[in-house]
Amino acid sequence: MLALEHVTRTYDERRALDDVSFTVRPGRMTGFVGANGAGKTTAMRIIMGVLAPTSGEVTFDGRPLTREVRRTFGYMPEERGLYPRMRVLDQLVHLGRVHGMSRAAASERAAGLLDQLGLAERSHDPLQTLSLGNQQRVQVAAAVLHEPRLLVLDEPFSGLDPLAIDAMGDLLRSHAAAGVPVLFSSHQLELVEQLCDDVVIISDGRVVSMGSADDVRARRSGRRYRIQVEGASPVADLVGGITGVTVVRGDADTVLVELDDSVDDQALLSTVQAQGVLREFAVVRPTLAEIFREVVR
C-alpha cells in the first residue's frame, strides 16, 4: 500500500501541498481529482522522488521509499518522455532493459502490450509518426512494461478516443486485479467514476474529500430526492413551502429537493401522493462531477 502522511511542499511562500494524507490500496484504482494547479502533479512527483517534500513522508508497505523501491514503480509523467525518432518496439525494449529485463523478455512483453493496445501494426514505426493519442498509448505501455508494483499515471486518458479509453481502462484494470495499487489523475470525471474504486479530491493543495467512490457520493448526497407528480400545481410550489424542504431545481412536474433531518420522507411521500399522480419519488446521489463542483468552490 502507498501512503502519503502529512505531506507538505512549499515554493517560497506558496504551499503547493498542505498537509496531504491519503492511501492507494493494493488491487484498487484510485482517481486523483482536482482543478489545474491543485497539486496533483506535485504529489505524484514526490511519490516518484522527482521532488522532495518540505515535510511529511511517503511510504510503501509501511517503509520509507528508496530509489531501489521506486525503480519497481511504473510512472507516466505529465511531460511525456519518449524518444520521437525511435521505433516504438525498439523503444519499449530499451526501456525494459533499463528496468533489468532481458532483451527476449522485454521484446515479448512489449509486443503483447502493443497488441493489447491496438498498436501491433505500428510497432516498427518511429514514435513521431503516430497520432498524439497513439503516442499516449505507447507511453502507458512503457509505464507498465516491467510489471510494476505500483502505477502512478498523470492524465493517462488525455486525448484518447473512446476505443483507446476502453483499451487503456482494461489494461489498468488487469493490473489492479493482480493486486497492484493504481493511482491516476484525470479531468474526465465520468471516466474516474466509471473506473475507480477510490477517489481523492484535492483543492488548493489540500485534500477535501477521499474514500471509496460510493462513500464519497454518500457523504455528499445529504437527503436528496427527485419527485415527479402529474396533475398537480407546480411541484416546486407544492413542496417548497414545507419546513425543512429545500428545492434544488425543478420544473412544473419534476423537482429535486434536499431534506433536513427534521423532515420525515414518508410523510412527504404521503403529501405529494395526495396532490396528483406520483410518477417518481427516488433518492438521488450526486455524480462525481457535482461533488467536485461543490467541494472545490
N, C-alpha and C positions, 0 to 999 in steps of 0.2 A: 504494500500500500504506500502511495505517495502522500506525504503530509507537509503542508506549509503551516508553520507555527509562528504567529505574531510577526510576520514578515513586513518590514518597512523599508522603503527605498526612497531616499531624498536626492534631489538635484538642486544644489544651492539651497534656496529656501522653500522649494516646491516639493511636496510629497507625492511621488508617483504612485506609491503603495503605502497604505496607512494601516498597520496592524492587521494584515491579511492572514486569515487562517482558514484552511479547508483541506479536505482529503479527496483523493481519487482512489477508489477501491478496486481491488482485483476483479476482473471479469465484468466490469461495468463501464459504460460510456458516459463521460461527464461533459456536458456542454458548458463552455465558459463564455458568458454573455455580457456585453457591455458596449456602451457607445464608443465612438472613436476617442482615443485618449484616456479611456477609463483605467488603463493599467494592465490589460490582458497580456500584451506582448512583453511588457516589463516582467510580469510574473513568470511567463514562460522562459524568458532569457535567464532569470535567476534559477529556475529549476534546472536548466541545462548548463549552468555555470558560465554563461556568456557575461552576465553581470553578477556582482556580489550584493547581497542585501546589506543595507545600512545596519539593520538589526533583525533579529529573528533567525529562524532556522528552517531548512528543508531536509526532510528525512525520507528514506525509502526502506520499508520493512523495519522501521524503528531505528535505523542507523543513519548518521550524517552522510551526505553524499560525498563521494570521492570521484576523481577523474576516471578511475577504473570502472566504477559503478555507472557513471554517466555514459561511458562507451557502450554499455549494453542497452541504452535507450534509443528509441527512434524519434527523430526530430524533423519537423518540417517548418523552417523559419519563415518569418514574414517576407524577408528578402530571399528570393529563390537563389540557390547556389549551384546550379548545374552548369556544365560546360556547353555553350551553344553550338560549337562546331564539331563536337564529338558525337559519334554514333550512339544511339540510345542504348543498345545492348552492351556495347563496349564500355559505356559509361557506368552502367549498373554493375557490370562485372568488376570494374576497377574499384568501385565503392565497396563492393562485397569483400574484395581482397584487403582493403583498408581496415575492414572490421574483422579480419582474421580468417575469412572463409577461403577455402581452396578455390582455384580457378574453376574446376569442374562443378563444385557445389554452387558457386556464385552464378555460373552460367545457367545451370539447371533452374535455380530459384528465380533468376531474373526472367528467363524465358516463360516460366509459369506465370509470373506476375503480369507480364506484358500481355499474355494470352487472356488472363482473367480480366484485365482492364481494357480489352479490345484493341490492343496496340501491337499484336504479333506481326502484322504486315508492315509495320513501320519500324521494326526493331533495328534495321540496318541503315536507317535514315539519320542524318545529323539532327540533333535536337532542334536547331533553329528552323528547320523546315516544317515542324509540327505547329499546329494551331496552339494558341495560348492554353486552351482547355486541355489539349493532349499533353502539352508540356507539364501541366499541373498533375496529370495522372502519373507521369514519369517521376515527378518529384515525390509523390506519395509512395510509389514503388521503391524509391531509394530509401525512404524512411522505414519501410517495413522489411527490407531485403534480408537483413541479418537476424530475423526473428527476435525483435527486441522484447525486453522485459517490461517496458513502459513505452507508450506512444504519446508524444506531445506534438500537436499539429496546429499551426496558426493559420486559420482560414483555409482549410483544405478543399472546401467546396466552391470557393470563389471562381466565378467564370465558367462553371461546368454546365453542360446541358442536362436535361432530365435523365437520359440514359447513362451518362457518365456519373451522375449523382447516385443512381441506383448501384452501379458497379462499385463505386467508392464506398458506399454505405455497406454493401455486402462484404467488402474486404475488411473494413473496420470491425464489423460485427463478428467476423470469423476470428479475429484476434482477441476481441473481448470474450468470445465463447471459449477460447483457450486459456482464459484466466488473466489476460493482460489488462492492466489499467489503461484506459484510453481517455485522454483529455484533448478536446479540440475547441477552438474558438470559432464563432460564426455569427454573422449578422442575419443569417437566414433562420429566423426564429421558428418558423413552421417546421423546418428540417430538424432543428435541435429537438423540438417537441416530439417529432416522429422517431428519432433515432436514440435519444439519450435516456438512460436510467436516472441520472442525477443531473442537477443544474446548479451552477454557481453564477450569480448575477453580481457584477461589480460596477460601482459608480463612483467617479472621482477618487479612485484608489482605495475604496473601502468595499468590503463585501456587504451587500444589502439584503441578500436572500440566498439561501442554499438549502440543499436537501434532495430527496428523491423528487422526480418531476411531479408525481402525484401529491406529495406532501406540500410542495411549493404552491401548487394550484389550490389545494385545500385551505392552506393558511391565508391565502389572499382572497378567497371567494366570499368570505362572510356568509351571509344567508341571502343569496340572490335567487330569484325565481322569475321565470318567464311565464306570463299569464296571457292567454288568448280567450276572449269572450265575444261571441257574436250575439247581436240583437240587444245590446245594452248601450247606454250612453258611453262616450269615450272612456276606455278602461282607465286611462290616467286620471280622469276626473273621479271615477268610481273609487279608486284605491288611494289616490294621492292625499285625500283628507284624513285618512286613518292614522292615528298617532303611532309613531314608530315605523311607518312605511315610507321609504324614500323612492321616488320614481327616478330611475337612472336614465331611461329613454323609452320612447314608445310612440305608437300612432293610435288610430281610432280603435282597432281591435286587439292590438298586442302591446304589452308593456313589459319592461324589465324593471323589477323592483328589488330593493335591498331592505331587509327587515332587521330591526334591532332586537335585542334579547327579550324585550317586553311583549313582542308580538307572537301570538300562537298561530303557527302556519295553518293548522287545521281550522281554526276559527276564520282565518282569512279565506281559506278554500270555501267554506260554507257561505261566506258573504258573497263571493263572486259567483258561486253557483246559482244563487237566488236571483241574479240580475240578468241572466241570459243563458245561451248555450255555451258551456265551458268546453273549449277545444284543447286547451293545454294549461297545465299547472305543474311546472317542472323546475327542479333545481338546476341552476346554471353555474358551471365552473368556468372561470376566465381562461382564455388562451394564454400561452406564454408571452405573446406579443402584448396583450393587455396588461399582464402583470409587469412586464418590463417598463411599459409607459408609466405605470403607477409608481413603481419603486425608484425610478431614476429622476423623477421630477425634482 
